[in-house]
Amino acid sequence: MTEMLYCFTVDDIALDGYSTEAHLEALLGFWSQEALRATLFVVPRCGGQGLGERPGYLQILNQAHRQGHDLAQHGLDHDRFEWGIPPKMILDLPHEGPAREYLATQRPAIEAALSVANLRSRLREGRAILEAALGLPMRGFRAPCLSICDHLFEALAAEGYAYDSSRHLQEAGWDILNGKSPIVPRPITRAIFDGFQRHTFRELPLTAEYTWYLRRPQYEVTLRLAQQDFDACLAAGIPFVPVCHVSPIQEGDPDLGFQFHRELLAHARSRCQRAGVALVPATLAEATTRWSPTA
């Protein structure tokens, strides 16, 4: 039987304002209930404080590792322009006004700072903070706010990362957040996925963010989009990689974020059973070896 990899990911671990220890513990409980394997993208430094200075997070992250989850690197300080320029769909979000204004006046300086040498130095600094704090090798990376540039991928390859997940497949998830109508899903195909595989590491693009402060009026359209995205990934034979954020998934309408993923999982299990495919919860680290480009 062939496999369909379901790779739940979560961003902004230890980022003040978007993550709390209590919310992270609740996520671990949800994954345990649903028998999920997750990849946790951890911010190395927040407000000048490295992860090693945050014992509460360290305890929870060590527990997550023992439970079989993957810990990976999420930038350095989570600055908007640390690794590139965020895509327009993210810069269009209501809370990104200051970032839009900064980009409008500082683009030349931002781009000048995105040399391969600078990006390699930032990668090494963030990686060292996490590895010293957690005692684990950091094999994976995701850029905060999906801020990328060509030099980032050169730097990741030069630094020997096993995988990256800074690209996306479905812009319509952010169209919902930006209040656009009608919602027109972008196609997800094997050709698009394969086009990202240009480096020595595996590129494992996420689909979209579906549970960002999710409210009841947006629930059905968002769920339909996520279900369609899963079906497209299944048809293309590529891993399904949804993303959530530690606190926003839990700070919309009560329990709606977790309810959303329960329904999405039920849909995925039904579709896979019908197709005679084994649905396999997996971390992104596992996906680098379990998923075959010739499958």
C-alpha positions in Angstrom: 0.0 0.0 0.0 1.3 3.5 -0.9 1.6 6.2 1.8 0.2 9.7 2.1 2.2 11.8 4.6 0.3 14.1 6.8 2.8 16.6 8.3 1.3 18.9 10.9 3.6 21.9 11.5 3.4 24.8 14.0 5.3 28.1 13.8 6.4 30.8 16.3 7.4 28.5 19.3 8.6 30.9 22.0 7.7 34.1 20.2 6.1 36.5 22.6 2.6 37.6 21.5 2.0 34.5 19.4 3.1 31.7 21.8 2.6 30.8 25.4 3.8 27.8 27.4 0.2 26.9 28.2 -0.9 27.0 24.6 2.1 24.8 23.6 1.2 22.2 26.2 -2.4 22.2 24.9 -1.0 21.5 21.4 1.0 18.6 22.6 -2.2 17.2 24.2 -4.2 17.6 21.0 -1.5 15.8 19.0 -1.5 13.0 21.5 -5.3 12.6 21.3 -5.2 12.5 17.5 -2.0 10.4 17.2 -0.3 13.1 15.1 3.4 13.7 14.6 4.3 17.4 14.4 7.2 19.6 13.4 7.7 22.5 15.8 9.5 25.6 14.3 11.2 27.3 17.3 12.3 30.9 17.4 15.9 31.0 18.7 15.8 34.4 20.3 13.0 36.7 21.3 13.5 40.2 22.6 17.2 39.5 23.0 16.6 36.4 25.2 17.8 33.1 23.8 15.8 29.9 24.2 18.3 28.6 26.7 17.1 31.3 29.1 13.5 30.1 29.0 13.3 26.9 31.1 9.5 26.5 30.8 9.8 26.2 27.0 12.8 24.0 27.3 10.9 21.5 29.5 7.9 21.4 27.1 10.1 21.1 24.0 12.1 18.3 25.5 8.8 16.5 26.3 7.7 17.1 22.6 11.0 15.5 21.4 10.5 12.5 23.7 7.0 12.1 22.2 8.4 11.8 18.7 7.9 15.3 17.4 10.5 17.2 15.4 12.1 20.4 16.5 13.4 22.8 13.8 14.7 26.3 13.4 12.4 29.3 12.8 14.7 32.2 11.8 16.8 34.0 14.4 14.9 36.9 15.9 11.7 36.6 13.8 12.4 39.9 12.1 10.2 40.4 9.0 13.1 40.9 6.6 15.7 38.7 8.2 15.8 36.2 5.3 14.1 37.9 2.4 10.9 39.8 1.7 7.5 38.3 2.7 5.1 37.5 -0.1 2.4 40.1 -0.8 -0.4 38.0 0.7 1.4 38.2 4.1 2.3 41.9 3.8 -1.4 42.6 3.0 -2.5 41.3 6.4 -4.0 44.1 8.5 -1.3 43.8 11.3 1.5 44.1 8.8 1.1 47.9 8.2 4.4 48.8 9.9 6.2 46.2 7.7 4.7 47.6 4.5 5.8 51.1 5.5 9.3 49.9 6.3 9.7 48.1 3.1 8.5 51.1 1.1 11.4 53.2 2.4 14.1 50.7 3.1 14.0 48.1 0.3 17.5 48.8 -1.1 19.0 48.4 2.4 17.0 45.3 3.1 18.1 43.7 -0.1 21.7 44.7 0.3 21.8 42.9 3.7 20.6 39.6 2.1 23.9 38.3 1.0 24.7 34.6 1.2 27.5 35.4 3.7 25.1 37.3 6.0 22.4 34.7 5.7 24.8 31.9 6.5 26.0 33.8 9.6 22.4 34.3 10.8 21.6 30.6 10.2 24.6 29.5 12.2 23.8 31.9 15.0 20.2 30.7 15.3 21.2 27.1 14.9 23.8 27.4 17.7 21.3 28.9 20.1 18.8 26.1 19.6 21.3 23.3 19.6 23.0 24.5 22.8 19.6 24.9 24.5 18.1 21.6 23.3 21.1 19.4 22.8 19.7 18.3 19.5 20.8 18.9 15.9 18.7 21.3 13.9 18.1 19.7 10.5 15.2 21.8 9.3 14.3 25.5 8.7 11.4 27.7 8.0 11.7 31.4 7.4 9.4 33.6 9.6 6.6 35.2 7.6 7.8 33.0 4.6 10.4 35.7 3.9 12.6 34.2 1.3 15.1 35.2 -1.4 17.3 33.1 -3.7 20.3 33.7 -1.5 18.5 32.0 1.4 18.3 28.7 -0.4 22.0 28.9 -1.3 22.8 29.5 2.3 20.7 26.6 3.5 22.4 24.3 1.1 25.9 25.6 2.1 25.1 25.0 5.8 23.9 21.5 5.2 20.2 21.6 6.2 18.3 18.5 5.4 15.0 20.3 4.6 13.3 23.6 4.3 9.7 24.5 4.5 9.6 28.3 3.6 7.6 28.0 0.4 3.8 27.7 0.2 1.4 26.1 -2.2 -2.0 27.7 -1.5 -2.3 31.5 -1.4 -6.1 31.3 -0.9 -5.6 30.6 2.8 -4.4 34.2 3.2 -7.0 35.5 0.8 -9.6 34.5 3.4 -7.6 36.3 6.1 -7.4 39.4 4.0 -11.2 39.4 3.4 -11.1 38.7 -0.3 -14.1 37.4 -2.2 -14.7 35.1 -4.0 -12.0 32.7 -2.8 -10.3 31.1 -5.8 -8.0 28.2 -4.8 -4.7 28.0 -6.6 -3.8 24.7 -8.3 -1.5 22.3 -6.3 0.3 20.0 -8.7 3.3 17.7 -8.7 5.0 19.9 -11.3 4.9 22.9 -8.9 6.2 20.7 -6.0 9.0 19.2 -8.2 10.0 22.7 -9.4 11.0 23.6 -5.8 13.4 20.6 -5.6 16.5 22.5 -7.0 18.9 22.1 -4.1 20.7 19.5 -2.0 18.1 19.7 0.7 14.4 18.6 0.4 11.9 21.4 0.0 8.7 20.6 1.8 6.3 23.5 1.1 3.4 24.1 3.4 -0.1 24.5 1.9 -1.6 27.4 3.9 -2.5 28.7 7.4 -6.1 27.7 8.1 -6.6 28.5 11.8 -5.2 32.0 12.3 -7.6 33.3 15.0 -10.3 31.3 13.3 -13.9 32.6 13.7 -17.2 30.8 13.0 -18.1 32.9 9.9 -14.9 31.8 8.1 -15.0 28.2 9.2 -16.8 26.5 6.4 -15.0 28.2 3.5 -11.7 27.6 5.2 -12.4 24.0 5.9 -13.5 23.4 2.2 -10.2 25.0 1.1 -8.2 22.8 3.4 -10.0 19.7 2.3 -9.5 20.6 -1.4 -5.8 21.2 -0.7 -5.5 17.8 1.0 -7.2 16.1 -2.0 -4.8 17.9 -4.4 -1.8 16.8 -2.5 -3.1 13.2 -2.4 -3.7 13.3 -6.2 -0.2 14.7 -6.7 1.4 12.2 -4.5 3.1 14.8 -2.3 3.1 15.4 1.5 0.3 17.5 3.0 1.9 20.2 5.2 -0.6 22.5 7.0 0.7 25.2 9.3 -0.7 26.7 12.5 0.6 29.1 15.1 0.9 28.3 18.8 -1.5 30.8 20.2 -3.6 32.0 17.2 -5.0 28.4 16.7 -6.4 28.6 20.2 -7.4 32.3 20.4 -10.2 32.4 17.8 -13.6 31.2 18.7 -13.4 28.6 21.6 -12.0 25.2 20.5 -12.6 26.0 16.8 -9.0 25.6 15.8 -8.8 22.1 17.2 -12.3 21.2 15.9 -11.1 22.3 12.5 -8.2 19.9 12.4 -10.3 17.1 13.8 -12.7 17.5 10.8 -9.8 17.9 8.4 -8.2 14.7 9.7 -11.5 12.8 9.4 -11.7 14.0 5.8 -8.1 12.9 5.1 -8.6 9.4 6.6 -11.8 8.9 4.6 -10.2 10.0 1.3 -7.1 7.8 1.9 -9.2 4.8 2.9 -11.3 5.2 -0.3 -8.1 5.5 -2.4 -6.4 2.5 -0.7 -3.6 4.7 0.6 -2.1 4.6 4.1 -2.4 7.9 5.9 0.8 8.3 7.8 1.3 11.2 10.4 4.9 12.2 9.9 7.4 14.9 10.9 9.1 16.8 8.2 12.4 15.2 9.1 10.7 11.8 8.5 9.3 13.1 5.2 12.8 13.8 3.9 13.4 10.0 3.8 9.9 8.5 3.6 8.7 10.5 0.6 10.3 9.4 -2.6 10.5 11.8 -5.6 9.9 8.8 -7.9 6.7 7.6 -6.0 
